[in-house]
Amino acid sequence: MDHAVVMAGGSGTRFWPESRVRRSKQFLNLTGKGPMIGETLARIFPVVPPERVWIVAGRKDAPHLSPRALGIPRGNILLEPEGRNTAPAIAFAVAAVAGKDADAVILATPADHAIADVPGFRAVIRKGFRLARETGRFVTLGVPPTHPATGYGYIERGKPFPGKVKGAFHVARFAEKPDLAAAKRFLRSGRFDWNSGLFLFRADTFAARLQEFLPEVGREIRKAFEGDRRGFPKRLAKAYRRMPSISIDYGILEKERGILMLPAEVGWSDLGTWRSLHEFLGGSGKNITFGDVLLADCSNALVRTDGGVVAVLGMDDVVVVRHEDAVLVCPRSRSEEVKGMAEEIRRRYPLLA
């Protein structure tokens, strides 16, 4: 059967001051439609029923993971004892899924991405499930680029893949985040798509590649699942202490051969910065506001407040965010650097981090 694993363990420090240690990006209402994780689940449920949707997150996030609010069974919420990047997280989730359904086909998706064309997204995901099930290969989604972005990884398309599921391509290679010149070359070539970070696979395929490429992760996860239920938390904590911190991209996908890609022109954004949120909301050249905001002679501004009035006069290309006891003001073009500011805040004002 089809299952979905939602990866909800990130921090999203570029969205400080709204994103804090106690409340990460995936639990924020960035688009005005509710928490990002809620939007993600709502997109998935018509394709994968709630009883086969799983969330893997950190123990620190437990207060935000109410089974009733999320609409999934309590046992489908998997809490990692510590963050070890995406490969151990997915290995943990796949082991839990396979324990219920050895023939599972799994969609792995981040919890904090945004999709404009939800029906189109669901159609691509359905194709991806069929393709992964029939071929036994990893299937990833590539987003046709709209501009030479330097903040995304890229996927180079190979030859079209012949098969019953139409529109798939072989993956020629994955490319790291490029500089601007390389991003422009990628765009001109017409062969490169943005790497969405979403992929599908059969549980048995994943287990085989884990054994081949990351045997230490596979070994520790197996040990954690051996034994009685009462001792599982301690065994899992011990396993995580012994596993390397490594992403699924470096650990498996970049070593795997025969990966397939489905183009997904669905209005995707990873919402990595305040600037990308502004662009996703249609604000390129426009002002976007949330809360009690007064603007005068401003353009291309994103201004948010959760309390009190924020007035901005005569400013262009700016981000202003007031949240609880902190305020951020920065040029829109430098919103990537908020991560560094958040790290400095953590050192100097830990209660605000």
C-alpha positions as CSV (number, residue, x, y, z in Angstrom):
1,M,0.0,0.0,0.0
2,D,1.0,3.6,-0.4
3,H,2.3,5.5,2.7
4,A,3.7,9.0,3.3
5,V,6.5,10.0,5.6
6,V,6.5,13.7,6.5
7,M,9.9,14.9,7.7
8,A,9.3,17.6,10.4
9,G,12.6,17.8,12.2
10,G,14.1,21.0,10.8
11,S,14.5,24.4,12.6
12,G,14.1,27.0,9.9
13,T,16.2,29.6,11.6
14,R,16.0,31.9,8.6
15,F,12.5,32.7,9.7
16,W,13.5,34.2,13.0
17,P,12.0,35.9,15.0
18,E,8.9,33.8,14.3
19,S,10.8,30.6,14.2
20,R,12.3,29.8,17.6
21,V,13.9,26.9,19.3
22,R,10.5,26.1,20.9
23,R,8.6,26.5,17.6
24,S,10.2,25.6,14.4
25,K,9.3,26.8,10.8
26,Q,7.1,23.8,10.0
27,F,4.7,24.8,12.8
28,L,4.4,28.5,11.7
29,N,1.5,30.0,9.8
30,L,3.5,31.6,7.1
31,T,1.1,31.7,4.2
32,G,-2.1,32.5,6.2
33,K,-3.5,29.0,5.7
34,G,-2.4,27.6,9.0
35,P,0.8,25.8,10.1
36,M,3.0,24.5,7.3
37,I,2.8,20.9,8.5
38,G,-1.0,21.2,8.4
39,E,-0.9,22.4,4.8
40,T,1.4,19.5,3.9
41,L,-0.9,16.9,5.4
42,A,-4.0,18.4,3.7
43,R,-2.2,18.0,0.3
44,I,-1.4,14.4,1.0
45,F,-4.6,13.0,2.6
46,P,-6.6,12.7,-0.6
47,V,-3.7,10.5,-2.0
48,V,-2.7,8.7,1.1
49,P,-5.3,8.1,3.9
50,P,-4.4,9.5,7.4
51,E,-3.9,6.0,8.9
52,R,-0.9,5.6,6.4
53,V,0.6,9.0,6.9
54,W,3.6,9.2,9.3
55,I,5.5,12.1,10.9
56,V,9.1,11.9,12.0
57,A,10.2,14.8,14.2
58,G,12.3,15.7,17.2
59,R,11.2,15.2,20.8
60,K,11.4,19.0,21.3
61,D,8.6,19.3,18.8
62,A,6.2,17.0,20.7
63,P,4.0,19.9,22.0
64,H,3.1,20.8,18.4
65,L,2.3,17.3,17.3
66,S,-1.2,16.6,18.6
67,P,-2.7,13.5,16.9
68,R,-6.1,15.0,17.0
69,A,-5.1,18.3,15.4
70,L,-3.0,16.5,12.8
71,G,-5.6,13.9,12.0
72,I,-3.3,10.9,12.2
73,P,-3.0,8.0,14.6
74,R,-0.8,8.6,17.7
75,G,1.4,5.7,16.8
76,N,2.2,7.3,13.5
77,I,4.1,10.2,15.2
78,L,7.7,9.1,15.5
79,L,10.0,11.2,17.8
80,E,13.7,11.1,17.3
81,P,15.8,11.3,20.5
82,E,18.2,13.8,18.7
83,G,18.6,15.2,15.2
84,R,20.9,13.2,13.0
85,N,19.9,14.6,9.6
86,T,17.5,13.0,7.0
87,A,19.1,9.6,6.4
88,P,18.6,8.3,10.0
89,A,15.2,10.0,10.2
90,I,13.9,8.3,7.1
91,A,15.5,5.0,8.1
92,F,13.6,5.2,11.4
93,A,10.3,5.9,9.6
94,V,10.8,3.2,7.0
95,A,11.5,0.6,9.6
96,A,8.2,1.6,11.4
97,V,6.2,1.5,8.2
98,A,7.7,-1.8,7.1
99,G,6.8,-3.3,10.4
100,K,3.1,-2.7,9.5
101,D,3.4,-3.2,5.7
102,A,6.4,-5.0,4.2
103,D,5.2,-4.1,0.7
104,A,4.9,-0.4,1.3
105,V,5.6,2.2,-1.3
106,I,6.6,5.5,0.5
107,L,6.5,9.1,-0.3
108,A,9.1,11.1,1.7
109,T,8.3,14.8,1.9
110,P,9.5,17.8,4.0
111,A,6.8,19.3,6.2
112,D,7.5,22.9,5.4
113,H,7.3,23.4,1.6
114,A,4.6,25.3,-0.2
115,I,2.6,24.2,-3.3
116,A,0.5,26.5,-5.4
117,D,-1.1,23.9,-7.7
118,V,-2.3,21.3,-5.2
119,P,-4.4,19.2,-7.7
120,G,-1.4,19.1,-10.0
121,F,0.8,18.0,-7.1
122,R,-1.5,15.2,-6.2
123,A,-1.6,14.0,-9.8
124,V,2.3,13.9,-10.0
125,I,2.4,12.0,-6.6
126,R,0.0,9.4,-7.9
127,K,2.2,8.9,-10.9
128,G,5.3,8.7,-8.7
129,F,3.7,5.9,-6.5
130,R,3.0,3.9,-9.6
131,L,6.4,4.4,-11.1
132,A,8.2,3.5,-7.8
133,R,6.0,0.4,-7.3
134,E,6.4,-0.9,-10.9
135,T,10.2,-0.2,-11.3
136,G,11.5,-0.7,-7.8
137,R,13.6,2.5,-8.3
138,F,13.9,5.7,-6.4
139,V,11.7,8.4,-8.0
140,T,12.3,12.1,-7.3
141,L,10.3,15.2,-8.3
142,G,12.0,17.9,-10.3
143,V,10.6,21.4,-10.5
144,P,11.1,23.2,-13.9
145,P,13.0,26.3,-13.0
146,T,11.5,29.8,-13.5
147,H,14.7,31.7,-12.8
148,P,18.4,31.1,-12.2
149,A,18.1,30.3,-8.5
150,T,21.3,29.9,-6.5
151,G,19.6,28.6,-3.3
152,Y,18.4,25.3,-4.8
153,G,20.1,22.1,-5.8
154,Y,19.5,20.9,-9.3
155,I,18.7,17.7,-11.2
156,E,20.0,17.1,-14.7
157,R,17.6,15.2,-16.9
158,G,18.8,12.2,-18.8
159,K,16.9,10.3,-21.5
160,P,13.2,9.8,-21.2
161,F,12.3,6.6,-19.4
162,P,10.2,4.2,-21.4
163,G,7.4,2.6,-19.5
164,K,3.7,2.5,-18.6
165,V,4.0,5.7,-16.6
166,K,4.6,8.5,-19.1
167,G,6.7,11.6,-18.6
168,A,9.5,10.2,-16.5
169,F,13.3,10.8,-17.2
170,H,16.5,9.1,-16.1
171,V,18.5,11.3,-13.7
172,A,21.8,12.1,-15.2
173,R,23.2,13.7,-12.1
174,F,22.4,15.8,-9.0
175,A,24.1,19.3,-8.9
176,E,24.8,21.2,-5.7
177,K,23.6,24.8,-5.2
178,P,25.4,26.7,-8.0
179,D,26.8,30.2,-8.3
180,L,24.8,32.6,-10.4
181,A,26.8,31.9,-13.6
182,A,26.2,28.2,-13.3
183,A,22.6,28.7,-12.5
184,K,22.2,30.7,-15.7
185,R,23.8,28.0,-17.7
186,F,21.5,25.4,-16.2
187,L,18.5,27.5,-17.1
188,R,19.6,28.1,-20.7
189,S,20.3,24.4,-21.3
190,G,16.8,23.3,-20.6
191,R,18.1,20.1,-19.0
192,F,18.0,21.0,-15.4
193,D,15.2,21.1,-12.8
194,W,15.2,22.3,-9.2
195,N,15.6,19.5,-6.7
196,S,12.3,19.5,-4.7
197,G,13.6,17.2,-1.9
198,L,10.5,14.9,-2.4
199,F,11.1,11.3,-3.5
200,L,9.3,7.9,-3.5
201,F,10.5,4.4,-3.1
202,R,9.5,0.9,-2.1
203,A,10.4,-0.1,1.4
204,D,12.4,-3.1,0.3
205,T,14.4,-0.9,-2.2
206,F,15.2,1.5,0.6
207,A,16.3,-1.3,3.0
208,A,18.6,-2.7,0.3
209,R,20.3,0.6,-0.4
210,L,20.6,1.4,3.3
211,Q,22.4,-1.9,3.7
212,E,24.7,-1.1,0.7
213,F,25.5,2.6,1.3
214,L,24.8,3.2,5.0
215,P,25.2,-0.1,6.7
216,E,25.9,1.5,10.1
217,V,22.6,3.3,10.0
218,G,20.7,0.2,9.0
219,R,22.4,-1.9,11.6
220,E,21.6,0.5,14.5
221,I,17.9,0.9,13.4
222,R,17.5,-2.8,13.2
223,K,18.8,-3.2,16.8
224,A,16.5,-0.5,18.0
225,F,13.5,-2.4,16.6
226,E,14.6,-5.7,18.2
227,G,13.1,-6.5,21.6
228,D,10.1,-5.5,23.6
229,R,8.2,-2.3,23.2
230,R,9.0,-1.0,26.7
231,G,12.7,-0.9,26.0
232,F,12.4,0.7,22.5
233,P,13.0,4.4,23.6
234,K,16.3,3.5,25.2
235,R,17.4,1.3,22.3
236,L,16.5,4.1,19.9
237,A,18.5,6.7,21.8
238,K,21.5,4.3,21.9
239,A,21.2,3.8,18.1
240,Y,21.1,7.5,17.4
241,R,24.2,8.1,19.5
242,R,26.0,5.6,17.3
243,M,24.8,6.7,13.9
244,P,26.4,9.3,11.7
245,S,24.7,12.6,11.0
246,I,24.1,12.4,7.2
247,S,21.5,13.5,4.7
248,I,19.7,11.1,2.5
249,D,21.1,13.0,-0.5
250,Y,24.7,12.4,0.4
251,G,24.2,9.0,2.0
252,I,22.1,7.3,-0.6
253,L,20.7,9.3,-3.5
254,E,24.0,10.6,-4.9
255,K,25.5,7.0,-4.9
256,E,22.4,5.3,-6.3
257,R,22.2,4.5,-10.0
258,G,18.9,4.4,-12.0
259,I,17.0,7.1,-10.2
260,L,14.0,8.4,-12.1
261,M,12.6,11.9,-12.2
262,L,9.1,13.2,-12.8
263,P,8.7,16.9,-13.7
264,A,6.4,18.7,-11.3
265,E,5.4,22.1,-12.5
266,V,3.2,22.7,-9.5
267,G,4.2,26.1,-8.1
268,W,6.6,24.7,-5.7
269,S,8.7,26.6,-3.1
270,D,10.8,25.4,-0.2
271,L,10.0,28.7,1.5
272,G,13.6,28.9,2.7
273,T,13.7,32.7,3.4
274,W,11.5,35.7,4.0
275,R,12.2,36.7,0.4
276,S,11.0,33.3,-1.0
277,L,7.8,33.6,1.1
278,H,7.2,37.1,-0.3
279,E,7.7,35.8,-3.8
280,F,5.4,32.7,-3.2
281,L,2.6,34.9,-2.0
282,G,2.8,36.9,-5.3
283,G,4.5,39.9,-3.8
284,S,7.3,40.4,-6.3
285,G,7.1,44.2,-6.8
286,K,4.1,44.4,-4.4
287,N,3.6,44.9,-0.7
288,I,2.5,41.9,1.4
289,T,1.3,42.5,5.0
290,F,0.0,40.4,7.9
291,G,-1.5,42.0,11.0
292,D,-1.9,45.6,11.9
293,V,0.4,47.3,9.4
294,L,0.5,50.8,8.0
295,L,2.6,51.5,4.9
296,A,3.3,54.8,3.3
297,D,5.4,55.2,0.1
298,C,6.7,51.7,0.3
299,S,7.2,49.1,-2.4
300,N,8.2,45.4,-2.6
301,A,7.9,45.0,1.2
302,L,6.9,42.1,3.4
303,V,5.7,43.3,6.8
304,R,4.3,41.1,9.5
305,T,3.2,41.7,13.1
306,D,1.5,39.5,15.6
307,G,0.7,42.3,18.0
308,G,0.7,46.1,18.0
309,V,0.8,48.3,15.0
310,V,3.9,48.4,12.7
311,A,4.2,51.6,10.5
312,V,6.8,51.7,7.7
313,L,7.5,54.9,5.7
314,G,9.4,55.3,2.5
315,M,11.1,51.9,2.3
316,D,11.6,49.6,-0.7
317,D,12.6,45.9,-0.9
318,V,12.4,45.4,2.9
319,V,11.4,42.7,5.3
320,V,9.9,43.8,8.7
321,V,8.8,41.2,11.1
322,R,7.6,41.9,14.7
323,H,6.9,38.7,16.7
324,E,6.4,38.6,20.5
325,D,9.4,40.3,22.0
326,A,11.7,40.7,19.0
327,V,11.8,42.6,15.7
328,L,13.6,41.9,12.4
329,V,14.3,44.6,9.8
330,C,16.5,43.7,6.8
331,P,16.7,44.2,3.0
332,R,14.7,41.6,1.1
333,S,17.8,40.6,-0.8
334,R,19.7,39.7,2.4
335,S,17.0,37.6,4.1
336,E,19.3,34.5,3.6
337,E,21.6,36.1,6.2
338,V,18.9,35.9,8.9
339,K,20.2,32.5,9.8
340,G,23.5,34.1,10.9
341,M,21.6,36.7,12.9
342,A,19.6,34.0,14.6
343,E,22.8,32.2,15.6
344,E,24.2,35.4,17.1
345,I,20.9,36.0,18.9
346,R,21.3,32.5,20.4
347,R,24.7,33.4,21.7
348,R,23.9,36.8,23.1
349,Y,20.2,36.6,23.9
350,P,19.4,32.9,24.4
351,L,15.9,33.5,25.7
352,L,15.0,35.1,22.3
353,A,16.4,32.2,20.2
